[in-house]
Amino acid sequence: MYKNSLPSLDGYLTEQGKINFSNCDVLFRDIAKYEEEFFRQEQDRHQREKEFGSSYRGRGGRGGRGGRGGHGGNQANANEPKKSEETLLEEAKVELKNELTGLTEEEQLVKVKKTVAAQIKRTIEAKNDAMVAKYVDFVELGKDGYKNRYYSQKFHVHTPEDQEAF
């Protein structure tokens, strides 16, 4: 966006270490033109994720699990209580020990490396899922008043007058 705005600016955003506020103002106005559409798209994406669950991310969303080789977990046992990392690790060790039986030493090494990498990935994903579950959305994109909440949350600009001045 800056690249597209640059020809219409009177110089750069900073000149000799000082901010050129008039150029910043022009850039911010250009950004504001796209802000509404961005928030609408984000709200639509969040809504689709709610409707389809985390598996939506594997269907063209931003990263995540699903689709190609991701660890989607056992969907059939979704009502069972979650197992601790230690329990999962012990189960993985037993499973791996059974799978290594009859393999050459080189095949065992390859299998162990793949299993450890998969376990690390599952652990990271579980921690990420826990962090996401704790997240509280104060802004609530797309709901009435979201702009005020956004500016208040992100820029600590609380009153409509301050937001307009900002």
Backbone torsions as a table, in degrees:
resi	resn	phi	psi	omega
1	MET	NA	-42.9	178.7
2	TYR	-59.6	-41.8	-179.4
3	LYS	-60.2	-40.0	179.6
4	ASN	-72.5	-31.4	-178.5
5	SER	-80.7	-23.6	-172.7
6	LEU	-53.6	-43.8	-179.7
7	PRO	-61.4	-28.5	-178.4
8	SER	-87.7	-5.3	-179.8
9	LEU	-87.6	158.5	176.1
10	ASP	-96.1	67.1	-177.2
11	GLY	105.6	-160.1	-177.5
12	TYR	-96.6	176.8	179.5
13	LEU	-70.6	-29.5	175.3
14	THR	-127.1	145.8	177.5
15	GLU	-136.9	120.6	-179.3
16	GLN	53.5	42.4	176.2
17	GLY	81.1	2.5	-179.5
18	LYS	-115.1	142.5	-179.7
19	ILE	-75.2	131.3	174.8
20	ASN	-94.0	95.6	-172.7
21	PHE	-64.8	-31.6	179.7
22	SER	-66.4	-38.2	176.7
23	ASN	-69.9	-38.2	176.8
24	CYS	-62.0	-41.0	180.0
25	ASP	-60.4	-42.9	178.8
26	VAL	-62.2	-45.1	-180.0
27	LEU	-63.4	-44.1	-179.7
28	PHE	-63.7	-35.9	177.3
29	ARG	-66.4	-39.0	176.4
30	ASP	-64.2	-41.6	178.6
31	ILE	-63.5	-40.3	-178.2
32	ALA	-60.9	-29.1	178.8
33	LYS	-62.0	-31.4	-176.9
34	TYR	-97.6	-9.6	-174.5
35	GLU	-59.8	-48.2	-177.9
36	GLU	-57.9	-46.1	-179.9
37	GLU	-65.3	-40.3	178.9
38	PHE	-60.0	-47.9	-179.2
39	PHE	-63.2	-38.6	179.7
40	ARG	-64.3	-44.0	179.4
41	GLN	-64.2	-40.0	177.7
42	GLU	-63.2	-42.5	178.6
43	GLN	-62.5	-43.1	177.9
44	ASP	-60.5	-43.2	179.7
45	ARG	-63.9	-44.5	178.5
46	HIS	-61.8	-39.9	-179.8
47	GLN	-64.3	-43.1	178.6
48	ARG	-63.4	-39.7	178.4
49	GLU	-64.2	-37.8	176.9
50	LYS	-64.7	-43.3	-177.4
51	GLU	-67.8	-43.2	-174.2
52	PHE	-100.4	-5.4	-177.6
53	GLY	76.1	-170.6	-176.9
54	SER	-67.3	-15.5	179.1
55	SER	-66.0	-18.5	178.2
56	TYR	-57.8	-35.6	-176.5
57	ARG	-59.9	-30.0	179.0
58	GLY	-77.2	-6.3	-178.4
59	ARG	-104.3	35.8	177.7
60	GLY	104.3	1.1	175.8
61	GLY	-74.4	-165.3	-178.0
62	ARG	-89.1	95.9	173.7
63	GLY	65.1	-148.7	176.4
64	GLY	84.4	-169.7	-176.8
65	ARG	-100.0	168.7	176.5
66	GLY	115.5	169.7	174.8
67	GLY	63.1	-103.6	-166.6
68	ARG	-95.1	97.2	168.3
69	GLY	70.6	5.2	178.6
70	GLY	-75.0	160.4	178.1
71	HIS	-89.5	100.9	-176.9
72	GLY	-88.7	-6.0	-179.6
73	GLY	79.7	174.9	-179.7
74	ASN	-93.6	98.4	-176.0
75	GLN	-65.8	-30.9	-177.2
76	ALA	-66.0	-28.5	-178.0
77	ASN	-103.6	34.5	-175.5
78	ALA	-64.1	-24.4	-178.1
79	ASN	-86.4	-10.0	178.6
80	GLU	-73.3	149.2	177.8
81	PRO	-64.8	148.5	179.8
82	LYS	-69.8	143.8	179.7
83	LYS	-89.6	151.9	179.0
84	SER	-72.4	162.6	178.1
85	GLU	-59.9	-38.7	-179.1
86	GLU	-63.5	-42.5	179.8
87	THR	-64.8	-45.4	178.6
88	LEU	-61.1	-39.9	179.8
89	LEU	-65.2	-43.2	178.6
90	GLU	-62.6	-43.4	178.1
91	GLU	-62.4	-39.9	179.2
92	ALA	-65.3	-37.9	178.9
93	LYS	-63.3	-45.5	-179.7
94	VAL	-63.3	-45.1	179.2
95	GLU	-61.4	-43.3	-179.5
96	LEU	-65.1	-42.1	179.7
97	LYS	-58.5	-41.7	179.1
98	ASN	-66.7	-37.6	-178.7
99	GLU	-72.6	-26.1	-177.4
100	LEU	-78.7	-18.4	-178.3
101	THR	-59.8	126.7	177.0
102	GLY	88.0	-1.7	179.2
103	LEU	-93.1	153.9	174.7
104	THR	-69.7	167.1	-179.5
105	GLU	-60.9	-40.7	179.6
106	GLU	-65.9	-42.9	178.1
107	GLU	-64.0	-37.5	177.5
108	GLN	-63.3	-42.8	180.0
109	LEU	-61.4	-45.7	178.7
110	VAL	-61.3	-44.9	-178.8
111	LYS	-63.5	-42.6	179.9
112	VAL	-63.4	-44.5	179.6
113	LYS	-59.2	-45.9	179.7
114	LYS	-64.0	-40.4	-178.6
115	THR	-67.6	-43.1	178.7
116	VAL	-63.8	-43.5	178.6
117	ALA	-60.8	-42.1	179.1
118	ALA	-65.4	-39.3	179.9
119	GLN	-66.8	-40.8	177.0
120	ILE	-61.6	-43.6	179.5
121	LYS	-61.3	-45.0	179.5
122	ARG	-63.0	-39.6	179.9
123	THR	-64.7	-45.2	178.7
124	ILE	-62.5	-44.0	179.4
125	GLU	-63.0	-39.7	179.4
126	ALA	-64.9	-41.6	177.9
127	LYS	-66.3	-40.0	177.7
128	ASN	-63.1	-44.5	178.7
129	ASP	-60.6	-38.5	179.0
130	ALA	-65.7	-40.2	178.2
131	MET	-65.1	-41.9	179.6
132	VAL	-63.6	-40.2	-179.7
133	ALA	-63.5	-30.1	-179.7
134	LYS	-81.6	-16.4	-175.0
135	TYR	-65.7	133.8	175.7
136	VAL	-110.0	124.5	-178.8
137	ASP	-88.6	97.6	179.1
138	PHE	-77.5	-27.3	-174.4
139	VAL	-78.9	-41.5	-179.0
140	GLU	51.7	67.4	-179.1
141	LEU	-51.7	139.3	176.1
142	GLY	88.1	-19.3	177.6
143	LYS	-86.2	153.1	-179.2
144	ASP	-49.9	133.9	177.2
145	GLY	82.9	9.7	-176.1
146	TYR	-64.1	-32.4	-179.8
147	LYS	-63.3	-45.1	178.8
148	ASN	-61.2	-44.5	179.3
149	ARG	-64.5	-38.4	-180.0
150	TYR	-62.0	-52.1	-178.9
151	TYR	-64.1	-36.6	178.7
152	SER	-65.5	-46.1	-177.2
153	GLN	-70.0	-46.6	-172.3
154	LYS	-85.2	-33.9	-173.2
155	PHE	-120.1	0.7	-179.6
156	HIS	57.2	36.8	176.3
157	VAL	-107.3	107.0	-165.9
158	HIS	-98.9	-34.8	-176.6
159	THR	-95.9	152.9	178.1
160	PRO	-57.7	-35.3	178.9
161	GLU	-64.7	-43.0	177.5
162	ASP	-64.4	-38.4	179.5
163	GLN	-65.2	-41.8	178.6
164	GLU	-63.5	-41.5	179.3
165	ALA	-67.5	-32.5	-178.7
166	PHE	-66.4	NA	NA
